[in-house]
């Protein structure tokens, strides 16, 4: 299937609904993975923002897994014939808390599929809308837009976009060591089989990266976790993030934040060991 085919556009409007229960064990496991002390988690405990990613896991049969560790193309997502798939960013509206013990339903819809030619070859962008409802409620507790980008295989001589310097003088900052264990634990918690996060031979020899890639959702979760550490009582109404540059496991990186003058907007960003911006994000407080 070529990128010029209208068949990819035919996926727009397709939907699916999945069900889950907000169990305690994944929350306890992520609490430990993010290096928080153990906490009591009785039924009714509210999940921190973004921790809904612990549920609705991509449970595909082993025979349905492709060479990159993802599910083979097709199914709910369009069968884009490009080898590299990355999570480019997301936008969220947090309407009401998701709590341990809640019965969850997530309705997902393909909002848009577009293709274009970039400096390194063909690109396809897929936007998915997720709505999560709790306990058969009519209104969603969470609305998420998920941006996925598909790219050509890396070729010798390809030039990446020029890096952007990260803001300096962050009042909030935390250094993260992205070792193999952290990446493995997050992959396991989210049942993410993508080999770029744990298979060094694959990521360097097949996809052409210098090291294991730190999950975009993990970095976004660490940014929100920084906000939570600095403002434990903050009530987050909205959040958006954009992946700017890959982060590799070869060096520590930093997550940063700053409360803006309006006392409702929090600028959050991640930077690599050289000071280049890797993720840019904004949280809006109620």
Secondary structure, 3 states (H helix, E strand, C coil): CCCCCCCCHHHCCCEEEEEEECCHHHHHHHHHHCCCCCCCCCCCCECCCCHHHHCCCCCCCHHHECCCCCECCCCCCCCCCCCEEEEEEEEEEECCCCECCCEEEEEEEEEEEEEEEECCEEEEEEEEEEEEEECCCCCCCEEEEEEEEEECCCCCCCCCCCCCECCCCCCEEEEECCCHHHHHHHHHHCCCCCHHHCCHHHHHHCCCCCCCECCHHHHHHHHHHHHHHHCCCCCEEEEEEEECCCCECCCCEEEEEEECCCCCEEEEEEECCCCEEEEEEEEEEC
